[in-house]
Amino acid sequence: MSKINLQPSPNGEVAIVVNLEVKVGAEAEFEEVFQRSVTYSRLEPGNIIFNIHKVIGTERSYVLYEVWRNEAAVHSHFAQPYTVDLFSMFDRNLVHPLSEGGLNFVQDLHPQARMAPAKTIPDSDAE
């Protein structure tokens, strides 16, 4: 997803909120692929938060909230096999591509102190 023009916060972190609407019948694959991505993304050294939420009262609407330590961490994340798989799944299953809106960069008004980053990138082949 090198097409995304990252917009870091003043503290250098990159915080992203994405509204996602899934095609009818694609919910199971969407949730399965996202579960894998959540598991591995949270282990990446540059990740601070990586959460996917289902919008209450809807069948196919989700919100992704992620925070990365810096732009380099996001670029590293985009290169991981599970993220490549996630973007491929988006191409098949989203009602609207990310390029048509739904992706917003946000800024924490009162950022908290961060723990030290993890030391390794997760093995995406482990189950």
Salt bridges, closest charged atoms under 4 A:
GLU13 OE2 - ARG114 NE 2.77
GLU21 OE2 - ARG60 NH2 3.96
GLU29 OE2 - ARG92 NH2 2.29
GLU31 OE2 - LYS54 NZ 3.74
GLU44 OE2 - HIS77 ND1 2.67
ASP85 OD2 - ARG36 NH1 3.00
GLU100 OE1 - HIS96 ND1 3.77
